[in-house]
Amino acid sequence: MSAVAEFEEGYLSAGVTAEMAPGPIGGPAAWRGVDMARRTDEWLYTLSDGEVAELDDALRRTRDKEIIDITREDFTLPALGPVLDDMRRELLQGRGFVVLRGVPVGDYTIEESARVYYGLGRYFGNARSQNGKGHVLGHVCDLGARFDAFKNPGKTRIYQTKVRQLYHTDSVDMVSLMCLQKSKSGGESSICSSITVHDEMWRQDRALWEVMYQPFWRDRRGEVPEGKKPYYPSAMFHYHEGLLSTTFSRDYAESCDRFPELPPMTEAQKASLDLFDTITEENCLKMAFEPGDIQILHNHQILHARADFEDWPEVERKRHLLRLWLSPDDARPLPDSFLERYLSTEIGNRGGISVPGMELCVPLVPE
């Protein structure tokens, strides 16, 4: 075997998970959308007047502190804090998602909303960069750009457009969105338990289920860490220490077609992705955000997508969400097959986007 072939073989093997689950995982994370839609009281939490008052008080106490420097200790919430701790444990060990309702964003400036949102986020984890610009606070809105993963990778991320986002997981333990303004129509969020999808694939087609444990090439879309290639190998399913963690991004796998040195996706891989998508659509939960809603998802067990939308013509009314990527200090262990994507498996300090020369920042306007 040539030196080049040996390198490519070793590089590809880095994306292989060490083991496969013995069968269906089950448990509280294996929910179905049709059931969860009837049980909103389990996952939708509305803030009380007293809890909103705590947010206002914490906002006042942190006004002189840079947002990026706010800690949980700075943003103390005597009554709400323990509730958020319970939510974090449910995210990590239970169904994997929660929606917090009632943050009074209509009474806040953008800076105040960002400050409150960041402070709340510190109860769930450490903020990680979401793009090559080092943004630890993201703005999800239509910037009017055209998304083209083949011609302009990295120039425009799909969350900066109003086109449909396919089901995927983000490159971090948890992702959170806070709604400031909703669109004129459309834009609904859809989520699905990747545990449910995994278990159904095992029941319906064992061979295609096994394919999801083998590496697919993934496109970095122009955001390339130092010393890395513009693509990397990673399985979709990873089983480690009795836990299933899913890293799914069909479009990032399909856009690897733009690299002539990579082999095309196999028919078995395409079929496995088709089955995965079908099961996801059959078991998803759809929800519409209201201003002041905060959705928090555990990426290792929740897939998310967004419908396309029609926006308002007035700039001040356009759909606008803030986003955090978070790495909790009490997160699950991850296998080495995550290293190409997360760059580290260190709990509380992993995930996000890292490129040479990047500096972390908190932009208060979309860019």
N, C-alpha and C positions, 0 to 999 in steps of 0.2 A: 504494500500500500504506500502511495506517495505521501510526502509530508503534508501536501495540501489536502489530500483525501483524509488523512488522519486528523487534521485540524477540523475539517468540516464534520467528521463523524463525532468528534468530541464535543464540538459546539452544539450539534443537534441533540446529543444525548443529555445536555444540560436542561433541555426542555421536557424531559420525560419524568413523570412523577414516579416515585419509588415503588408505589404499590397501588392496587385497585381496591375499592371497597368490596367486602365480601358479598354484597347484595344491596337491596334497598336500605336507605338510612332511616327514614321515618322520623318520628319525634315532632315536637312543636314547630319546627322550622319547615315541615313538609305540609304546608297549608295549600288550599285551593281557593282561587278568587271568588267563586260563587258562594263559598261558605264565609269567607272573611268579609264580604260585602254586607252580610247580615249581622256582623259582630263588630260594628264600628266602635262600640263602647270599650273594646279591648285595646284598640290602637290609636284612637283619636282622643287627645287630651286637651280640654279647653282651660285656659288660664283663668283663675279667679281674680277678682279685683285686688285682693291682697297680694297675689303673686305679681300682677302687673305693677303694683306699687313698689315691690322689691326690685323689679327691673329698672324702674325710674330712679330709685335710690342708688342702685349700682352704677347707672349711667352717670349720675351726678358725681359720684366718688371717683370715677375714672376719666373725667373730662380732660385732665392735664396729663394723661398718660398716652403715649403712642399706642394706637390700636394693636399693632403687631406685638407689643410688649405686655398686653393685658394677660394676667394669669387668672386661674380659678380663685386663688386667694384674694386677688384684687376685686373680683366680681362676686363677692359673697352673697348668697341668696339663702337666708335662714330656713324658710319654709319650702321654697321651690327646689333648692339644691338637692335634698334627699330624694325628691320625686325624680329629678333628672338622673340621679345615680341609679335608681330602680329602672329607669328607661334604658340606660346604657347596658345594664346587665341583661335586660330583655332583648336588646339588640344583639348582644354577643352570644347569648345562650338560649334564647327563645325563638320567637317568630322572625326576628331580623329587621323589623321596620316599626316606625312610630311616626305619628303626625301630631305636632304641637300647634294649637290654634289660639289666636287672640293677642299676638304681639301687636301693639298699637302703632303700626308703621305709618298710619295716616297722620299721627301726631308728631312724628319724628322727621328730622331732616335725613338726607341720605347718610351723612356722617354719623348721626345718632343711631340710625337703623343698623349701620355697619358695626358700630361699637357694641350695641346690645347683642347683635347676632354673634359676633366674635366672642364676646364674654360668655354667652350661652354655650357656644361651641367648645369652650375650654373644659366644660363638664363631660365632654364626650371624647376628647382626644387632643393631640397636638396637631396644629395646622401644617399642611404640607403644600408644596408648590403644585399648581394645577396646569402650568404651561411653561414654555421656555422663557417667558418673561419674568418668572418668579412670583406670580400672583398667588398669595395665600388666601386672598378673598377674590372670588371670581364674580363676574357679571354675566348672567345668562340672558341674552337679548339679541334681537336681530340687528346686526350692524350693516345690513344691506349688501353684504358681500356674497359672492357666488362660491359655493363649496365644491371643490373638485379634488378628490384624494389622489388622482393620478397626475394631474398637471401642476397643481399647486399645493403639494403636501406641506402642512405646517403653516401656510400663509393664512388660512381660515379654518378654524375648528367648527364643527357642525353646530355646536351650541351657540355660535354667533350668527346663525341663520334661523329662518322660520320653517325649514323643511323637517320632515319626519326624522326622528332619531330611532334607529333600530334597537332591539334589546341588546344590552351589553352590561358589563361591569367596569368600574373605573379602577385606575391603578393605585388604589389605596384601600385601607381597611374599611373606612366609612365615608359616605358622601352625604352631604346635607344641602337642601335648597330652602331658601326663604323667599316667599312671594311678596314683592313690593307692589306690582301692578299686574293684573291679568290681561290677556289678549281679548280682542273683540269676540273672537270665536276660536274654538279648537285649542290645541296646546295641552290637552289632558295628559296627565302622567299615568303610565301603566307599569306595574311591577309584577314580578312573579317569583315564586320560590324556586331557586335552582335545585334545591333538594328534591322537590316534587318532580321536576323535569328529569333529573338524574334517575330517580326511582322508576318513573314511567318508561324511560328508555330501556332500563334493565328488563322490565316486564315485556316490552313490545319487540325489542330487537337486540339481543345480547351482543351480536357482532358489531353493530353500529355503536352501541354503548362502549365497547372496548376501544373503538377508534378514538373516542373523545378523551381517552387517557394517554394517547400518543401525541407527539408534538405537531402543531400546525405552525407554519411561518407567520409571524405578525409584523406588520408595518409600524415603524416608529413615527411615521408621518412627519419627518423632518426634524423632530425633537430628539436628537441623538446624544446620549451621555458621552462623556469623554472616554475614548478608548473602545467604544462600542460600534457595531455595525448599524446601518439604517434599518435593520430588521432583526428579529430574534425568534427563537423557537420556544413554544410553550404549549403544553397540553391544555385542554379546556377543563378537564376534571383533575383534581389533585386530592389524594386521600393521604392523611398524615396524622398519626397519633389518634386515630379513631374519629377524625373530623373530615368532612368533605368541604373543600374550598374550590369554587368555580371561578375561572377567569375567561369570560366569554366576550368575543368581539368579532362577529362574522365579517363585518366590512373591513376591519383591519387585517383580517386574514386574506380576504379576496383581493385587496389592493396590492398585495405582494406580487400580483401578476406583472406589476410594472418593473420588477427586478428580473432582468433576463437570466441572471446567474442562478436563480432559484428554480427548483422543479415546480411544475404546475400542481395545483391541488388534485388529489386523486378522486376518482369517482366515489370511493367509499367515504372520503372526508366530506364531499359535497352531500352525499346521502345522509350522513350523520348530522350535518348542520340543518338539513331540511327537516329531519325528524325532530331535532331539538326545537326548531322554530315552531313547528306545528303544535307540539305539546305546550310550549310556552303560551301561544295564543289561546289555547283551550283552557288554560288554568290561571290566566292573569287577573289582576285586580286593577280597575281603572278608577282614577280620582281626579277631581278638578280642584286646583288651588284657589283659595281666597287670599286677599291681601292680609299679611300677618301670619299665614300658615308656615310652619317649618316641617319639612319632611326629612327624616334621617333614615338611611339605609345601611345595612351591613353588607358590603359588596361580596363577601365570601359566600353568602347564601341568598342574596336578592339580586335579580336582574331588573333593569329599568329601561324604559323607553319613553318617547314623547310623540304625541301626534303633531302633525303640521298645524299651523295656525294662521289666522288672518288678524292683522294688527290694526290698532286705531291709527288714523292719519295724524292725530295730534301727538307731538313728541312727548309731551308730559303724560300722556295716557298709554304709551306703548308698553307692551309686556316686558317686565323686568324682574328677574330673580337674582338673588345673591347666592353664592355657592361656597361651601367649605369642603375640603378634603381633610380627613382627620385620622390620626393614628393613635388609638387608645393605649394607655399604659397597662391595661389588663386584657389586651387582645390575645387571640389564639396563637399557638405556634404555627409556623409555616415551613414547608419543606424547601430544600435548596432549589427546587424547580421554579421558585418565585424570584430567584436572584436576577435573572435577565430583565424582568419587568419591574421589580421593586428595588433593585440594587442592594438591598439589605433585607435580612429577615429579623433584625433586632426589634423586639416588641417596643412600641412607642416611638420608633425612629426609623420608619420604613415607608416606602411608597412615594408617590408624587413624581413630578417631572424634574429632571436635573440635566442641564446642559452647561458647557463651559462658559464662564463669565457671568452666570446668572446671579442676581441679587434678589433676595426675598423682599416683597413689598405688598402694600395694601392699597390698591388703586380705588378711588372713590367715584370714578367715572368709568364707563365701559371703554375699553381700548383693545 
